[in-house]
Amino acid sequence: MAARFNEASISGMRELRAAFKRLPDVTRDRLNDIATEPTAREVVRNARARIQSSPSIQTRALLNGVDLSMSRANGRAKVGIRADSPARKRAHFVEFGTEKMSAEPFMIPSAEGERAPYLQRCRAAGRAIERDMSTIGGRFL
């Protein structure tokens, strides 16, 4: 299923990344600053809050392992357990549970909870871009 945006057809992630890279710098910056990065930070904050409120988690390794990485060039943010975290090997047991331990999801609900706010932030970024364009006459190089 392809999305239509002003005569452009985007059908996959590769095309989406390429289209994002072709945007003017100010547009990419606004989307990153107003929508993508704040959303990733909220997912991290929510995941950490869920971990902190869990009665079964007794060390801070998992809490300290939750982090984000952001590529401003392609507008992609990743949230998860850092590769160098000692909790990385056990995090999925907490998220999904085991035969002996019930699941205590922290990442999936945190990410799902930010879907609607992310779209609102994208709309706010669009309004900011429109204001920027009207201020400087719509000329981006």
Summary of the structure (lengths in Angstrom):
residues: 141
radius of gyration: 18.6
end to end distance: 31.6
largest distance: 63.0
contacts: 361
relative contact order: 0.16
helix: 54%
strand: 13%
